[in-house]
Amino acid sequence: MMGKVIFYEDRNFQGRSYECMGDCGDFSSYMSRCHSCRVESGCWMMYDQPNYMGNQYFFRRGDYSDYMSMFGMNNCIRSCRMIPMYRGSYRMRIYERDNFMGQMYEMMDDCESIMDRYRMSHCQSCHIMDGHWLFYEQPHYRGRMWYFRPGEYRSFSNMGGMRFMSMRRIMDSWY
């Protein structure tokens, strides 16, 4: 499934627009700012800095006429990455400390609070075996988020001191 998002310079889908159907590391050559967008298909991670840096925001199909006030953003979207659709099982291991050390738990479903479920204050590394996941800095899927695709993540310390407290699968029904 192809993704498609249309970005607009101004709120309420006004001003110049830029249509995107894949990853874009920097909008500056297409438009000077972006204050609204329409996600026609797919799921996307949006970043408030070029080259997929800065704060991350998850968008799925829908109209976002003033996303900055909707999400409490301080900066406009500057880059985006399409999240590929995934149909299959979800599985990952979270670890209490860097480099896969400390307590380890295997997860196959969403977790609103690792403290409530595992008595674990936060995780500092993970191994995503299957699926695409969103990690949140606060319980109950609140606060800043980070997108993880399959792979090994040995340390979260280079992510601006993020401490993840809840995790959610990116489901195919969201597309």
Buried (B, 14 or more C-beta within 10 A) or exposed (E): EEBBBBBBBBBEBEBEBBEBEEEBEEBEEBBEBBBBBBBBBBBBBBBBBBEBEBBBBBBBBEEBBBBBEEBEBEEBBBBBBBBEBBEEEBBBBBBBBBEBEBBBBEBEEBBBBBBEEBEBEBBBBBBBBBBBBBBBBBBEBEBBBBBBBBEEBBEBEEBEEBBBBBBBBBBEEEB
